Amino acid sequence: MKSLQKTRLAVARNIAGISQKNLAKLCDISFDHLRHLEAGDREMSPLFAGLFESRLGVIGFWLLGAYSDNPIDIDGKPYTLSTYRHFQGSKRPASIAEWETWFHEEMRETLKSLDSVSQDRVAKEMTVAMKKIFESVKIPPAPPSPENVPAEGARKPSSPKRRRPA
């Protein structure tokens, strides 16, 4: 059996004191997908790192493997249960679009506090991370329009029979 804390995501979730089932519900993802991410069977993508950051308060770059082995919150401090509880009381982005806006605002604030060399380095890392996020987003196909969906129990219209040339 694999360790319950094999990945950084598992560590952060355990610190937050919530179950896999509750985290899956909080993030609106399947329990199985979360279980595979925590077991290390699926790679953490920048998109999911951002989603977990927006729900847990642990920095997404840490979930992706950056920084030290110890979890870091979005303010750059050690991630703790009180960090998670405080974060739950704050306004969190509810959608990918809101998360993107929130991410840019947070990074602008972070960049203001850095010297110019650090700003360049962090800005480049942010650009690469955001590019990966947008490359990983799959846009689902549009649902069929109501006029193209047969009524329940209705038979599909048969295609016209072709006549063979004589």
C-alpha positions as CSV (number, residue, x, y, z in Angstrom):
1,M,0.0,0.0,0.0
2,K,1.3,3.5,-0.9
3,S,2.0,6.1,1.7
4,L,-1.0,8.3,2.5
5,Q,1.3,11.4,2.2
6,K,3.2,10.5,-1.0
7,T,2.6,13.8,-2.6
8,R,2.6,17.4,-1.6
9,L,-1.1,17.6,-2.2
10,A,-1.7,14.8,0.3
11,V,0.5,16.6,2.8
12,A,-1.4,19.9,2.4
13,R,-4.8,18.2,2.6
14,N,-3.8,16.4,5.8
15,I,-2.5,19.6,7.3
16,A,-5.9,21.2,6.5
17,G,-7.6,18.3,8.2
18,I,-10.1,17.5,5.5
19,S,-10.9,14.2,3.9
20,Q,-10.2,13.3,0.3
21,K,-14.0,13.2,-0.3
22,N,-14.5,16.7,1.1
23,L,-11.5,18.1,-0.9
24,A,-12.9,16.6,-4.1
25,K,-16.3,18.2,-3.4
26,L,-14.7,21.5,-2.5
27,C,-12.7,21.5,-5.8
28,D,-15.6,20.1,-7.8
29,I,-13.5,17.2,-9.1
30,S,-14.0,13.4,-8.9
31,F,-12.9,11.6,-5.8
32,D,-11.0,9.1,-8.1
33,H,-9.1,11.9,-9.8
34,L,-8.0,13.4,-6.4
35,R,-7.0,10.0,-5.1
36,H,-4.8,9.4,-8.2
37,L,-3.2,12.8,-7.8
38,E,-2.5,12.2,-4.1
39,A,-1.1,8.7,-4.8
40,G,1.2,10.2,-7.5
41,D,-0.4,8.1,-10.2
42,R,-1.3,11.3,-12.1
43,E,1.0,14.3,-12.5
44,M,0.0,17.6,-10.9
45,S,-0.8,20.1,-13.6
46,P,-0.5,23.9,-13.2
47,L,-4.2,24.1,-13.6
48,F,-4.9,21.7,-10.7
49,A,-2.2,23.4,-8.6
50,G,-4.0,26.7,-9.1
51,L,-7.3,25.1,-8.2
52,F,-5.9,23.6,-5.0
53,E,-4.2,26.9,-4.2
54,S,-7.5,28.7,-4.5
55,R,-9.3,26.1,-2.2
56,L,-6.6,25.3,0.4
57,G,-4.4,28.4,0.6
58,V,-1.2,26.5,0.0
59,I,0.8,28.0,-2.8
60,G,0.4,26.3,-6.2
61,F,4.1,26.5,-7.1
62,W,4.9,24.5,-3.9
63,L,2.4,21.8,-5.1
64,L,4.2,21.7,-8.4
65,G,7.5,21.0,-6.6
66,A,9.1,24.4,-6.1
67,Y,10.5,25.8,-2.9
68,S,11.4,23.7,0.2
69,D,9.8,20.4,1.2
70,N,7.8,22.2,3.8
71,P,4.4,23.5,2.7
72,I,4.1,27.2,2.1
73,D,0.9,29.3,2.2
74,I,0.0,32.0,-0.4
75,D,1.7,34.6,1.8
76,G,5.1,32.7,1.8
77,K,4.7,31.5,5.4
78,P,4.6,27.9,6.7
79,Y,1.3,26.3,5.8
80,T,-0.7,25.3,8.9
81,L,-4.3,24.3,9.9
82,S,-4.9,27.9,11.0
83,T,-3.7,29.1,7.6
84,Y,-6.3,26.9,6.0
85,R,-9.1,28.0,8.4
86,H,-8.2,31.7,7.8
87,F,-8.2,31.1,4.1
88,Q,-11.6,29.5,4.2
89,G,-13.0,32.6,5.7
90,S,-11.7,34.8,2.8
91,K,-13.2,35.2,-0.6
92,R,-12.0,32.5,-3.0
93,P,-12.3,32.4,-6.7
94,A,-15.3,30.3,-7.8
95,S,-14.3,29.7,-11.4
96,I,-11.2,29.4,-13.5
97,A,-11.8,32.9,-14.9
98,E,-12.0,34.4,-11.3
99,W,-9.0,32.4,-10.3
100,E,-7.0,33.8,-13.2
101,T,-7.9,37.3,-12.2
102,W,-7.1,36.7,-8.6
103,F,-3.8,35.0,-9.5
104,H,-2.7,38.1,-11.5
105,E,-3.7,40.5,-8.7
106,E,-1.8,38.4,-6.1
107,M,1.3,38.2,-8.3
108,R,1.2,42.0,-9.0
109,E,1.2,42.5,-5.2
110,T,4.0,40.0,-4.7
111,L,6.1,41.6,-7.5
112,K,5.8,45.0,-5.9
113,S,7.7,43.8,-2.9
114,L,10.6,42.3,-4.8
115,D,13.8,43.9,-6.2
116,S,14.1,44.2,-10.0
117,V,16.2,41.1,-10.5
118,S,13.8,39.0,-8.5
119,Q,10.8,40.6,-10.3
120,D,12.3,39.5,-13.7
121,R,12.9,35.9,-12.5
122,V,9.4,35.6,-10.9
123,A,7.7,37.2,-13.9
124,K,9.4,34.7,-16.2
125,E,8.4,31.8,-14.0
126,M,4.8,33.1,-13.9
127,T,4.7,33.4,-17.6
128,V,5.8,29.8,-18.1
129,A,3.4,28.6,-15.5
130,M,0.4,30.5,-16.9
131,K,1.3,29.2,-20.4
132,K,1.2,25.7,-19.1
133,I,-2.2,26.3,-17.5
134,F,-3.8,27.6,-20.6
135,E,-2.3,24.8,-22.7
136,S,-3.8,22.2,-20.3
137,V,-7.3,23.7,-20.3
138,K,-9.6,21.6,-22.6
139,I,-12.7,23.4,-23.9
140,P,-15.6,20.9,-23.9
141,P,-17.6,20.7,-27.1
142,A,-20.8,22.7,-27.2
143,P,-23.9,20.7,-26.2
144,P,-26.2,19.8,-29.0
145,S,-29.0,22.3,-29.7
146,P,-32.5,21.2,-28.6
147,E,-33.7,20.9,-32.2
148,N,-31.0,18.3,-33.0
149,V,-31.7,16.1,-30.0
150,P,-34.4,13.5,-30.6
151,A,-37.2,13.3,-28.1
152,E,-36.9,10.5,-25.6
153,G,-38.2,7.2,-27.1
154,A,-38.2,8.7,-30.6
155,R,-36.5,6.8,-33.4
156,K,-33.6,8.4,-35.3
157,P,-34.6,9.3,-38.8
158,S,-33.2,6.8,-41.2
159,S,-30.9,8.1,-43.9
160,P,-32.2,8.0,-47.4
161,K,-31.5,4.8,-49.3
162,R,-29.2,5.1,-52.1
163,R,-30.0,3.6,-55.4
164,R,-27.5,1.6,-57.2
165,P,-26.8,2.8,-60.7
166,A,-28.3,0.4,-63.2
